[in-house]
């Protein structure tokens, strides 16, 4: 019976030690914060996108009813954070460098946007014959 308890105790200790060391080896970070307008009112429904600038990998979340966002389990490295909501100017911040187990809080203040016009130009481009290298011209006869 004592031998069984001793083996059981050693097994439990091994499990505890390995779980602690594996937890300590996490190589991720997180970004979080709150989105408000210029008056300090929280803004729900904002799309927050974090782009790792080295790889182009993006992660997106939407702010909750309290204007809060959390982007967990991000790889370490440089990031660009962007906040977008119709009716507000787009917020972008670059130069965010995440280290292992870092959890920076980046609060975003969105400014009310202005009306924008989109100009759409629709015209046919002149057709070019890519198969022929010949030059042609139309000559009219005068009478």
C-alpha positions as CSV (number, residue, x, y, z in Angstrom):
1,X,0.0,0.0,0.0
2,X,2.8,2.4,0.8
3,X,4.6,1.6,-2.4
4,X,1.4,2.4,-4.3
5,X,1.0,5.8,-2.6
6,X,4.6,6.6,-3.2
7,X,4.2,5.8,-7.0
8,X,1.0,7.8,-7.1
9,X,2.6,10.8,-5.4
10,X,5.6,10.7,-7.8
11,X,3.2,10.5,-10.8
12,X,1.2,13.6,-9.5
13,X,4.4,15.6,-9.0
14,X,5.6,14.7,-12.5
15,X,2.3,15.9,-14.0
16,X,2.3,19.2,-12.0
17,X,5.9,20.0,-12.9
18,X,5.4,19.3,-16.6
19,X,2.2,21.4,-16.8
20,X,3.9,24.3,-15.1
21,X,6.9,24.2,-17.5
22,X,4.7,23.9,-20.5
23,X,2.6,26.9,-19.3
24,X,5.8,28.9,-18.9
25,X,6.7,28.3,-22.5
26,X,3.8,30.1,-24.1
27,X,5.0,32.4,-26.8
28,X,1.9,34.5,-27.4
29,X,0.7,37.9,-26.4
30,X,-2.6,39.8,-26.5
31,X,-4.0,43.2,-27.3
32,X,-7.0,44.7,-25.6
33,X,-8.6,48.0,-25.0
34,X,-11.7,50.2,-25.2
35,X,-13.1,52.2,-28.1
36,X,-14.7,55.5,-27.4
37,X,-15.7,58.6,-29.4
38,X,-14.3,62.1,-28.8
39,X,-16.8,62.8,-26.1
40,X,-15.8,59.6,-24.2
41,X,-18.9,57.5,-25.0
42,X,-18.2,53.9,-25.7
43,X,-18.8,52.6,-29.2
44,X,-20.0,49.0,-29.7
45,X,-19.7,47.2,-33.0
46,X,-16.3,48.5,-34.1
47,X,-14.2,46.1,-36.2
48,X,-10.7,45.9,-34.7
49,X,-8.1,44.3,-36.9
50,X,-4.5,43.5,-35.8
51,X,-2.1,42.8,-38.7
52,X,1.3,41.3,-38.1
53,X,3.4,43.4,-40.4
54,X,6.1,40.8,-41.0
55,X,3.7,38.0,-42.2
56,X,0.5,39.9,-43.2
57,X,-1.5,37.6,-40.9
58,X,-4.6,39.4,-39.6
59,X,-7.0,38.8,-36.7
60,X,-10.3,40.7,-36.3
61,X,-12.8,41.1,-33.5
62,X,-15.8,43.3,-32.9
63,X,-16.1,45.5,-29.8
64,X,-18.8,44.4,-27.3
65,X,-21.6,46.5,-25.8
66,X,-19.1,48.2,-23.5
67,X,-16.7,49.1,-26.4
68,X,-14.2,46.5,-25.2
69,X,-12.1,44.3,-27.4
70,X,-9.6,41.5,-26.7
71,X,-7.3,39.8,-29.3
72,X,-5.8,36.9,-27.4
73,X,-3.1,34.4,-28.5
74,X,-1.3,36.7,-31.0
75,X,2.2,35.7,-32.2
76,X,5.0,37.9,-31.1
77,X,6.3,40.6,-33.4
78,X,5.4,43.9,-34.9
79,X,1.7,44.7,-35.5
80,X,-0.6,47.4,-37.0
81,X,-3.9,48.0,-35.2
82,X,-6.9,49.3,-37.2
83,X,-10.4,50.3,-35.9
84,X,-13.2,50.8,-38.5
85,X,-16.9,51.7,-38.1
86,X,-19.1,53.4,-40.7
87,X,-19.7,57.1,-39.8
88,X,-16.3,57.4,-38.1
89,X,-12.8,58.0,-39.4
90,X,-10.6,54.9,-39.5
91,X,-8.1,54.7,-36.7
92,X,-4.7,53.1,-37.4
93,X,-1.7,52.6,-35.2
94,X,1.6,51.1,-36.3
95,X,4.8,50.3,-34.4
96,X,3.2,48.0,-31.9
97,X,5.7,45.3,-31.0
98,X,4.4,42.3,-29.0
99,X,6.8,40.4,-26.7
100,X,6.2,37.0,-25.1
101,X,3.3,37.2,-22.6
102,X,2.8,40.9,-23.2
103,X,-0.7,42.3,-22.8
104,X,-0.7,46.0,-23.8
105,X,-3.9,48.0,-23.5
106,X,-4.5,50.2,-26.5
107,X,-7.5,52.5,-26.1
108,X,-8.9,53.9,-29.3
109,X,-10.6,57.2,-29.8
110,X,-12.6,57.5,-33.0
111,X,-13.4,60.8,-34.6
112,X,-16.7,61.4,-36.4
113,X,-16.1,61.1,-40.1
114,X,-17.1,63.4,-42.9
115,X,-19.2,62.6,-46.0
116,X,-17.1,61.2,-48.7
117,X,-17.7,61.1,-52.4
118,X,-16.6,58.3,-54.6
119,X,-15.8,59.1,-58.1
120,X,-16.2,56.2,-60.5
121,X,-14.7,56.5,-63.9
122,X,-16.0,54.1,-66.5
123,X,-14.5,54.2,-69.9
124,X,-13.3,51.6,-72.4
125,X,-9.6,51.5,-72.9
126,X,-8.5,51.4,-76.6
127,X,-8.1,47.8,-77.7
128,X,-4.6,46.7,-78.5
129,X,-3.9,43.6,-80.6
130,X,-1.3,41.8,-78.6
131,X,-0.9,39.0,-81.2
132,X,0.2,41.2,-84.1
133,X,3.2,43.5,-84.2
134,X,2.0,45.2,-87.4
135,X,1.1,48.8,-87.7
136,X,-2.0,49.8,-89.6
137,X,-3.6,53.0,-90.8
138,X,-6.6,53.9,-92.9
139,X,-6.0,55.9,-96.0
140,X,-8.9,57.6,-97.7
141,X,-8.8,58.4,-101.4
142,X,-9.6,62.0,-102.4
143,X,-11.7,62.5,-105.6
